[in-house]
Amino acid sequence: MDTDTQVHHEITKLQDAKSLDDAAWIATMNEKEKETGDKLLAANHAFFKRIRDRGLKHPDERPVLIKIADGFDTVVTASSTS
């Protein structure tokens, strides 16, 4: 399911429940933020674990792997400040 469909689905659920008040909105956003944050944290952990494991198996690739990890970190940092 793409993001637009998810957003539309959530809006429809809220409209159907007639719960567009501030408290419901804040609770919904807090729940979504936590779910997304947990998924991002897990993906980030898995990415760096694969990089670390690859570097342990192939020491000659470590310089390239460090560049990949640094590039990933730069993208994450840039998107979190946008």
N, C-alpha and C positions, 0 to 999 in steps of 0.2 A: 504494500500500500504506500503510495507516495505521500509526501508531506501535505500537499494541497488537499488531498482526499482525507487525510487524517484530521486536518484542521476543520474542514467542512463537516466531517462526522462529529467532532467534538462540539462544534457550534450548534449543530442540529440537536445533539443530546441535551445541551444546556437550554436551548430554546424549548425543547419538548418538556423539560423538567421545570421550565419557568424559573430557573435559578441563576439569573443574570446579575444578581446582587454582588456587591463587592466582596463579601466574605466567601461566596462560592467561587468567584473568579480567582481570588488569591489562593484558595485551597487547591483549585484545579491546576493553577500555574506552578505552585510549590510541588505538587505531586509529579507533574510532567518534568520539572527541572530535576527532581531527584532521580526519576527513572532515566532521563537522558544522561545525567551526570554519572550515574552508576554504569551505564553502558559505555560511555566515553572512557571512564577510568579503567574498565575491564579491557577495552580495545587498546588503550595506551599501554597497559601492563603486558598484554599479549604481544604487541608489536616489539617492545623493548626486550621481552623474553626471547623472541625469535632472533633478534639482532645479537643478543648476548650469546645464545646457543650457537649461532652460526660463527661468531667470532671465536668461540672456544674450539670448534671443530676445524676452522680454517684461519689460523693466525695470520696468514699472508693476506687475507681479505680485511683485516681489522681497520686499516686506514680508510678504505672505501665505506665500510660499515659505520665508522664514526661520522663520516660526511653525511651519510643517509640519516643517521640518528640526529645529527645537528640540524639538517634541513627540515626534518619532521618537527623538531622542537621549535624552529623558527616559524614554521607555518602555524603551529598550535598557538604560539605566543602572539603572532600577528592577528589571528582570528579571535583571540580572547580580548584583544584591545580594540577591536573594531566595533 
